[in-house]
Amino acid sequence: MKKISRKTAKALEKIAMSASYSLEYRGGIDERNNDSEDFPEISIRALQEMLEQAYLLGRADAEGKR
């Protein structure tokens, strides 16, 4: 499997944090090896928003618009 670039990883983290207050409050999506911090509650609507934005990011990358 191909690794994503650091730039793309940061863009995905920004998408996740903007769609979910719990991830924004947590300060990011880095693993902390702590169950209570590594498994935050995320609403279905926030997850849907993250997936839509990630799709658009990938599409823009494929079209060379980013």
Secondary structure in CASP SS format (residue, H / E / C, confidence):
PFRMAT SS
TARGET T0000
AUTHOR 0000-0000-0000
METHOD secondary structure of the structure
MODEL  1
M C 1.00
K C 1.00
K C 1.00
I C 1.00
S C 1.00
R H 1.00
K H 1.00
T H 1.00
A H 1.00
K H 1.00
A H 1.00
L H 1.00
E H 1.00
K H 1.00
I H 1.00
A H 1.00
M H 1.00
S H 1.00
A H 1.00
S C 1.00
Y H 1.00
S H 1.00
L H 1.00
E H 1.00
Y H 1.00
R H 1.00
G C 1.00
G C 1.00
I C 1.00
D C 1.00
E C 1.00
R C 1.00
N C 1.00
N C 1.00
D H 1.00
S H 1.00
E H 1.00
D H 1.00
F C 1.00
P C 1.00
E C 1.00
I C 1.00
S C 1.00
I H 1.00
R H 1.00
A H 1.00
L H 1.00
Q H 1.00
E H 1.00
M H 1.00
L H 1.00
E H 1.00
Q H 1.00
A H 1.00
Y H 1.00
L H 1.00
L H 1.00
G H 1.00
R H 1.00
A H 1.00
D H 1.00
A H 1.00
E C 1.00
G C 1.00
K C 1.00
R C 1.00
END
